[in-house]
Amino acid sequence: MTAAFATPHPRLFALVPCAGVGVRAGAGGPKQYAPLGSQAMVARTLQALAAVPRLTATLVVLSPQDTQFDAAVPGFGGDHQWRIHCGGDTRARTVANGLDELQVHGAQADDWVLVHDAARCLVRPEWVDRLIDACLNDAVGGLLALPLADTLKQEAGGRVVTTVSREGKWAAQTPQMFRLGLLRQALARAGAWVTDESSAIEALGLAPKLVPGEAENFKLTYPGDFALAERLLRSAG
C-alpha cells in the first residue's frame, strides 16, 4: 500500500491527547496537572512544542469534564494554540476526535500531524525537529523510539517463563508523525483499543520509520517517574 499526496508543502500540526485520568501515577487526579517544579506537567510539554517553529499550531484534546487546564496552562490560546473538550474514553478515540477538530480548523488530509503524549513532558524541541527532518519526505511517517537495551522476560504468575530476544525491538515514544488523512483512516479501521498511532498505521500494512529518540523522553506513568523527572529538571538547572 502506498500513499500519494497532492500538496507540495504540507503543514505540520501537533496534537496532544490530554483526556486521561492517570490512575497509575498516584497523583490524586489527572497526572497531566501534577506539578513538576514550578509548572504543571502538561505546561512543560506545551512549552516545548511551542518552541518548534515549523509547527503551524498545537491542539490539546481535553476531557469534556476537564476544569483544570486553564489554571494549569495560563495564557494558552490564540491563533496557534487550540483546545477542545472532546476527549474519548480511549487514547485512540481522543486522537480521532482531535483529527476531526483539526479539519474544522482547516487542516487538510495531506498535512502532517505529530501526536505527542502530555506525559512526555521532558521532550525537547530539537528532538521534535529530528523527527520532522526524518519524516517530512517519507511516504508513511514515523515515530521517535529507542532500541531496547535491557534483557526481556516473559512473566506468568509473578515468575519468569522465558527470556525474550531483544534483537530488533524498540520502545515506542512520541511524537508520532503521520499524514492526517492516513491516520484518520488507520484509526477508523483499527478500532478504539490501539495504544499508539503507529499500531494503527501498521495495521494498514505500512511500515512507519523508526527515528532514534532519547532516554529522557520517557512517559511519566508511575510515582517513581515523577521523582526521576524532578531530579532531571534540577540537574538541568
N, C-alpha and C positions, 0 to 999 in steps of 0.2 A: 504493500500500500504506500503510495507517495502522496505528497501534498503539493498543491500549486497555489501561488499567491498572486493577487492582482496588483497590490500597491507596492511600488518600488521602495518606498521609505516608510515602513510602518512605524507607528508609535509604540511606546512601552508604558505599561501601567503596572503599578504594584497593587496587589490585593491582599489584605491582611484579615484572615478569619479570626474573629475576636468574640466568639459567642459561647465559648466553653465555660464550664464551672470549676475546673481544676481541682477535682476531688482528691487526687493523689498527692497534690502539693502540700496539703495540710495548712493552707494559708488562711483558713477561716472565711473564704469567699473566693470569687474568681481570681485565679492566680495572676492573670494579666495586670491586676491592680495592686498586687503586693509590692511594697516599697523595696527598691534597691538603691541604697544610698539616699540621695535627695529626690529621686524620681520614681514613679511607678514603672513597673517592668515595660508595659506597652508604650509608655512615653519614650523610653530609651530606644525601643525598636523603631518607632516612627521618626525619631530624631535622626537615626542612621539612614533611613530610606530618604528622608528629606534632603540629605547631603549627596544624593546621586543625581547629577544634573540631567542625565538622559531620561529620567522618569517623567512622563508627562503629568501624571497625577497619581495619588495614592488613595485607594478606597478601603475603609475599615468597615467590616461587616459585623454588626453587633447583634446581640440577642434582642428580641422585641421588648424584653423586660429590663434591659440594661438602664441603670440610672447613675452609673459611676463614671462613665467615660469622660464627660465634660470636666469634672473636677480633677480627674487623673491626668488629662492632657489639655490643660488650659490653652486657649488660643488656636487649637486645631480647627481648620476650616478655610474657606476661601475657594479660589478658582482651581487650586491644585491639590486640595486636601478635602476628601469627601467621606461622609459616614452615612450608613443606612442601617436601620433596625430591622433586618430581615434574616437574621441567622436561623439556621435549621437545627434539627436535633442530632445531626452528624456533621463532621467536617465537610464531607462531600456535598451535602445539601447546602451548607453555608457558602461554600465556594461557588456552587452552581447559581445560587441566588445572587451572589456578588457579580458574577459574569453577566447576568441579566441586567443588573443595575449599571454596569459599565456601558452596556449598549444604550441604555437610556441616556447616559452622558455623552453619547456619540462615538464610543469605541466601535471599531469595525472588526469583522471576522478575522482579518489578517494582521491585526495589531497583536503585539506580544503582551502577555500577562505574566508577571512574576508573583507567584503566590508565596507568601512568607509567614511563618509561624510568629504570632505575637510573643510567644515564649522563648524565641531565639533572640533575646534582647542584647546579646553581645556582638551581633553581626556588625561588620564594618563596611562602609561604603565601597572600599576598594575590593572587597570580596564580591559584592554585588556587581561591580564593574567587570570583574573577572568572568563571571557567569555570562554577562551580556556580550562581552567580547567573544566568548567561545561559542555562543549560540545564535548570534544575530543573523548569521548567514547559513544556519543549519536548517535542513528541511523538516526536522522534527522538533528540536528544542532539547532541553536538558535540565540538569539539576546539580547543585553542589552536593558532594558526597565525600566520604573518607574511606579509603581501603582499610579493611579490618586488620588489626594487629594482634588482638587477643585470641587465644585458643577458645573455640566454641564448644559448649557441652549441651547435649540434648538431655532434658530432665524428665523424670516421671516420678511422682510421689516424693519429691524432695531429694532424689538421688540421681546420679549420672547414669544414663542409659548408654550413651555412646559419645564419642568425640566427633564433631562435625568439621569437615575440612573448611578452612577459611580462605582457600585459594579462590581468587576471582570474586570475592564477596566484598561489598561496600556497604557502609552505613549511610542511608539517605539523609540529607539535610534539606534546608530551604535557604534561599528561594529556589523554586522550581519554575522554569520559564517555558511557556508554550503559547502557540497562537490561540487567540480567544475562541475562534470558531472550532478549531480542532479539539480544544479542551472541553468546550460545551458538549460536543458530540461524544467525546470519550466518557465524560461523567454520566451522560444520559444513558449510555449503553452499559456502563459498568455497574450502576446502581449506587445506593447510598452508603455502602459499607467499605469502600476502598479507603485506605488510610492516608494515601497521598496521591497527588496528581499524576505522578509518573506511573503508578499502578494502573490508572485508568487508560493512559496513553498506551502502555504495554499491551493492554487487553485488546487494542485495535490491531495488534501485530506490528507495532512500531517500536523502535529501539531508541529511547532517549539517551542523550550524550551525558556521560559522567564527567563532571568538572571538579577537579580536586578542591576540597574545602579546607577548613581549619578546625582543629580540635576545640578551639574556644567557641565555635559556633554551635554549641550544644543546646538542646531544648531543656529548659528548666521544668522538671516534672515532679521530683521528689524533694522533701525538705532539705536534704544534703546538697542538692543542686543550688539552692539559694545561697547557702554558706559559701560554696565554691565561687559562685558569681561575685559575691561581695568581696572575697579575697582577690579575685582577678581585677575587680574595679579599683580596689585600694592599691594594688601593685602597679596599676597603670596610671595612678595619680588622679 
